[in-house]
Amino acid sequence: MRILLVEDDVRLAAELKPRLQQAGFAVETAHDGEDGEFLGREENFDAVILDLGLPRRPGLEVLANWRSAGLDMPVLVLTARDAWHERVDGLKAGADDYLGKPFHTEELLARLEALVRRHHGHASSRLQVAGLELDNDLQLVRDQEGLEHPLTGREFRLLRYMMLNADRVLSKNELSEHVYEEEDLRDSNVIEVYINRLRQRFGKRCILTRRGQGYVMPSQPESGS
């Protein structure tokens, strides 16, 4: 899952980025409203963390411009804790949730994960698809027999994205966009390597190939796995 962090406090952004990465997110950052709005328009993100008190362009304006352009990615707004009017204005402008500063990183992560799940139609905190259950906190999978399979960072990012988008055909380019960060060398062929690793663990039928299109993870387990 790939997120955009728009925060002008460079120190705070530097502290948050590794915590977000540890939680399985690929993170891009911007430190002012103009750059943040541009990135949000030009690239695909699964969610955005947006501070309202930004230089060059206020966060509220950035948010309103995204929504006017038809961009529907979930947005978690950061505000000063006592600025209740900012929270109200942010929600009216299209924010999906807000968090007052200062905050506990654990709460930010929990809110962010909930936003992403709901955006993809998963209300439960337990992501279950095709007989597999993904544990976000431990970054492991429990199969139908209850066996636990630890995942590497990229395996976790890839499987979580595919589970959230079950039954939808996903191209290798789309998958690489949501697994890698901007500074990473995005080789879409490497996605095939990770797909094969997941198939070896959970069966060939857990991820199907659609020739010339990409891959699809069925929402229900299929026979022959």
N, C-alpha and C positions, 0 to 999 in steps of 0.2 A: 504494500500500500504506500502511495506516494502523497506526501503532504507539503503544503507551503506554510512556512512560518514567517509572518510579517511583523517584525518587532524592532523598534529603533534602539532599544537598550541592547547594545552589542554584547555586554557581559551576560545578560539574562539569556539572550539567544544562544550564546556559546555554551551556557550551562544546560539549556533545554535540548539542544540538538543531539548530544550523545544519549540522553535519557530516552528520547524519542526513537533513536536508532536501536537502542537495546530492546525497546518494545516492539520492534519489527517494522518500523516505518522508514522509508527512504525520504530524506528531508532536504528541501530546497529553502533557502532563506533570502529575505529582502529586508532592508533596514529603513526604507522610506515608502511613502504611499504610491509614488509614481512607479517605482520599480516593482512594487508588490502588485499593483493593478495590472501592469504589463505582463508579468509572469502568469498571473491568474487568467488572463485572456488568451495568452499564446500557448500555454502548456496544459496538459491534463493532470489534475490533482484529485485525489480521493477525498480530501478535506483541507481546510485552511484554518490556521490559528491567526487571528487578526487583532492586533492592538489598535485601539481607536486614536490614541494620541501620537500620530505619526507626523514627521516633517514632510514638506513638499506637497502632500495631499492627505487630508484627514482620513482616518480609517472608515468613518461613516460614509464619506463620499465614495471611497473605493468600493465599499460594499454595495452601495446604491447603484454604482455604475456597472458592477458585475451582474446584478440582478436585472438591470435594464437591458443588458446585452443577452439575457436569457441563460446565464450561467447558473447552474443549480447545485454546485458542489456544496456540501455542508460547511458552514462557517461557525467556528467557535470564537466569540469576541472576548477580548481581554479589556477590562475597564478598571479605573480606580474604584476601590471598594465602596467608597461613599457616594459615588456618582450614579445614583439610581436613575437619573434622567438619561444618562448615556446608555444604560441597559435597555430602557424603554425605547429610546430612539433606534438603538441597534436592532432590537427585535422587530420594530416596525419597518426597518430598512431591509430586512430579510435575513437577519442572523438566526441560526438554529439553536444556539445556546450561548451563555455568557459565563465568565468567571472573573471575579474581582481580584485585584492585586492587593496585597501579596497572596499567593496561593500555594497549596501543596502540589508538587508535581504529580503525585499519585492521583489526586483528584482530576487534574488536567487530563492525564492519560485515560482514566476511566470515562470521563465525559467524551473525549475524542473517540474512543473505541465504540461507545454507545451511539454516537452520531453516525459513524460509518456503518455500523450494523443496521440501524434504522433506515438509513438512506438506501440500503440494499434489500430492505424488507425482512430483516431478521430482528425480531424484538428480544429474543432470549439472549442472555449473555453467553450461552453455550452454543457454539456454531456447529451444527450437525448436518452433514450432507453425505448421502450415499453410504450410510452405515459408519461413517467416520465422525469422530468428535474432536474438534480442535480446542486445545487449552491455550488461550492467549498468554496467560501469565507464565506458564512453564514452557511454552513453545514446543509442545509435543502433541501427538495424535494418539487417540485411543481407538483401536479398531473394533470390529464387531465382537471379537472374542475377549475384549477388555485389555488387550496387550497395549503397552505404551511404547511409542516410537519417538524418541527425541529428534528434533529437526535442526539443521543448520540455519543460520540467519536467512540465507536466500531461499532455502527450501520452505521456510516458514512464510516468508513474504509471498512466494509464488502460490503455495497451497491456499493461504488465506484469501488471496485475491480470486483464485479460481472457485473456492467454495462460496464466496460472497456473490460470484457471478455464475453460479451453477446453471446449466442448460443453455448458456450463451456461448457462441463460438468466439474464441479469443485468438487473434492473430499473434504471431511471435513478436511482432513490433509492439503491439499493445501490452503484452505481458512484460517485455523488457522495459517499457516506459514506467511501469508501476512497480518494478522490482529494483531497478538500479537508480542511483542518484546521478545528478547532472555530470559530476566529475568522473563517474565511472565510465569505462569503455563499454559501450552498449553493443554487444555482439548478440544479435537475436538467435544465432545458431547455438549459443550456450544454453538458451532456454530449453532446447531439445535434450541436452544432457541432464538438466534438473528434472524434466518431465520423465525421462527414463528412470531416474533414481526413485521418483515417487511411485512409478509403476512397479518397480521391483519390490517395493515394500508392501503396496496395497493392492496389487493385481493390475493386469493390463487393461481391464475394463473400467478402472476408476477414472481414467482420462483417455478420451477417444480422439483419434486424429480425423480431421476433416480436410482431405487433400485439397491443396490450393487455398485453404482458408485459415486453418490453425487447429486449435484444440478445444474440446468441450468436456466439462465434467458433469456427468448426469446427476441430477438431484436424487435419484433413486438407484440403489445398487442393481447392477445388471448381472445376469447369469454368465457363467464362463470365466469368472475372475479367479 
